[in-house]
Amino acid sequence: MSGATAVLELLVKQAPDYLPGLLELALLRERAGARDAAFPLMRALRSRAGQLPPDELVDGPEALPARFYLASADAYLNLGALE
């Protein structure tokens, strides 16, 4: 397990509603070829982002609106359904 993976897993465990952490861990798992591990994270990201007002800024390395996270999860989940 890489250092980044360990840090992100701990972050998501301690702060499961932190959208940037969910997104980054899901993408890291995808890049590592662990798509089965990425999908549940993207579904959780979609669920949590969908509960927020679309224009609400989500704190993170860069403040981004909730709609960014929702769109990212939707794009990933729809892509997976097409393959």
N, C-alpha and C positions, 0 to 999 in steps of 0.2 A: 504494500500500500504506500502510495506516495505521501510526502509530507502535506501537500495541498489537499489530498483526499482526506487525510486524518483530521486536518484543521476544519475543513468544511463539514465533515460528518459530526464533529463535536459542536460546531456552531449550530447546525440544523437540529441537533439533539437538544441543545440548551435554549435555542430560540426558534422553535418550529414555525413561527409566523413571520420570520424574517425573510421576505421574498427574495432579495438578492442572493441570500445563501442557498435557498432552494433551487433557484435558477442555475447558479454556478455549479452546485454539486450535480445536478441533473446533466448539465452539459459536459462536465468532466467525466461522468460515468459514460455518457454517449461516446465521447472521444476515445475512451478506454475500451469500447466495444461491449459495454455492459448495458445494452439497451433495456433489458428486463429490469434493471435497477433504476434506470432513468425515468421510465414511464410513471411509476407511482409518485415520484417527486414532481413531475410535471403536472400530474393530476391534482396533487396537493397545492401546487402553485396556482393552478387555474381556479381551484375552489376558493382559496384564500384571497386571491386578487379579485375574483368575482364578487366578493362580499364588500369591497370598497367602492366608493364613488370613483368613476373612471378618471377624473382629473385630480384625485387626491395624490399628492406627492408622497412617495415612499422613500424614507431615509435609506441611504446606502452610500457606497463610494461616490455615487452621483445620484442626486435626488431625481427620480423618474416617476411619471404618473403610473397609477395602478393599471391603466389600460395598456401600458407597455408590457407589463408582466402577463396580463391576460392574453394579449396578442401573441407574445412569445410562446406561451404554453399552448395556445390554440394552433399556432403554426407547427409546432413540434408534434403535437398529438395527431393533427390531420395528416402530416407527412407520414407518420408511422402507419396510419390506417391505409395509406395508398400503396405502401410497399408490400 
